[in-house]
Amino acid sequence: MTMEFTDRLTRVEPSATLAISALATELENEGKDVVDLSVGEPDFPTPENIVEAGKDAMDAGHTGYTTSAGIIELREAIADKLADDGLEHTTDEIIVTPGAKQALYEIVQALVGEGDEVVLLDPAWVSYEAMVKMAGGDLTRVDLSETDFQLEPALEELETAVSDETELLVVNSPSNPTGAVYSDAALEGVRDLAVEHDVTVISDEIYKEITYGVEPTSLGTLEGMEDRTVTVNGFSKAYSMTGWRLGYFAGPEDLIDQAGKLHSHSVSSAVNFVQHAGIEALENTDEAVDEMVEAFERRRDMVVGLLEDHGVDVAVPDGAFYMMLPVDDDDQAWCEGALEDAHVATVPGSAFGTPGYARISYAASEERLEEGIERLAEEGYL
Ligand SMILES: Cc1ncc(COP(=O)(O)O)c(C=O)c1O
């Protein structure tokens, strides 16, 4: 039988990163030692107190369904965290999701329909494009590669891209894949355009806790943005909890009501005992987070220094654990070559909408990072 698949799925391409990870696995199966700088997850174990809280919650019988939006104690802890960031949300304005990815999916499904226009800042995290396409939306992309991935000097381009036709704008600061943290002036520029053209903005703040010497502003704290910002965050990155699948979004109650329908009819809720562990993460894990962030900062400095030694300048990231390495125009071929010849895995910039770069993740030990850079240099890739 020939199955007929829906347009919403056939118009989405398989991720360009798949080719690289398939090749990396093939090489590893052949016994090759691959330095994997392509991963989007911290290399630290989940802090012990969080693991214990998860186990205790299971032992205490927190294994059934929860309220669809998430247990009230976690939503209260999230509301407190958001208040610390200057965002006022009641627990009725928060949905707890299995990962920030599901939060983003639900928001896009709630707001974007066939032919609706969505603006992305490039390079942009791979799944935004796929989510918008699956919802039937059209993308307008603003390239930040000419401005060291900063938004402030590109506000004029953004002004050209945003119009009354724009339904949604996605801002991700600190950014995956660039590590850029947008200045307050840049965010104010976003606010002015959003207010002028009546646009809803997603502020994906999943890397907010991972910054180096800068304090990123939450977009929703700016005057005029309170009722048009949906703030997304999660536990994967700051607390090294990728596999636990826990995230959330907070926004205007009518959006929460609409997205909540999709949430309850699809995932029902996030995992019960994982939600209990999330409370522990938010309330008692600051020290472990600080230690991980300090390690990322040391690695960032080391990688930037090693690249400089090889004559390569990068835009130094102020947050997250990624940086963009300028490579050949055909970045896909560069990444495949770097993997085949130097056994170093990176992600092509074209996967994020910006060819000519490779994303390096420095969520790896200093030893492996050094090894990876040296191999790239030896094989002529730097
Ligand atoms: C920018 C960004 N947003 C959201 C996510 C989703 O994270 P999770 O679903 O693990 O919470 C990621 C993960 O890589 C990300 O990089």
The ligand as a Tripos MOL2 file, in Angstrom:
@<TRIPOS>MOLECULE
LIG
   16    16     1     0     0
SMALL
NO_CHARGES

@<TRIPOS>ATOM
      1 C1         17.1390   27.5170   21.5260 C.3       1 LIG1
      2 C2         16.5300   26.2630   22.0570 C.ar      1 LIG1
      3 N1         15.2450   26.2830   22.4220 N.ar      1 LIG1
      4 C3         14.6520   25.1770   22.8980 C.ar      1 LIG1
      5 C4         15.3290   23.9900   23.0070 C.ar      1 LIG1
      6 C5         14.5690   22.7850   23.5110 C.3       1 LIG1
      7 O1         15.0790   22.2590   24.6930 O.3       1 LIG1
      8 P1         14.3170   21.1490   25.5320 P.3       1 LIG1
      9 O2         13.1640   20.6630   24.7540 O.co2     1 LIG1
     10 O3         15.3240   20.1010   25.8300 O.co2     1 LIG1
     11 O4         13.8530   21.8510   26.8010 O.co2     1 LIG1
     12 C6         16.6700   23.9250   22.6290 C.ar      1 LIG1
     13 C7         17.4110   22.6390   22.6860 C.2       1 LIG1
     14 O5         18.4110   22.4450   22.0690 O.2       1 LIG1
     15 C8         17.2910   25.1000   22.1620 C.ar      1 LIG1
     16 O6         18.5800   25.0980   21.7990 O.3       1 LIG1
@<TRIPOS>BOND
     1     1     2 1
     2     2     3 ar
     3     2    15 ar
     4     3     4 ar
     5     4     5 ar
     6     5     6 1
     7     5    12 ar
     8     6     7 1
     9     7     8 1
    10     8     9 2
    11     8    10 1
    12     8    11 1
    13    12    13 1
    14    12    15 ar
    15    13    14 2
    16    15    16 1
@<TRIPOS>SUBSTRUCTURE
     1 LIG1         1 GROUP 0 **** ****
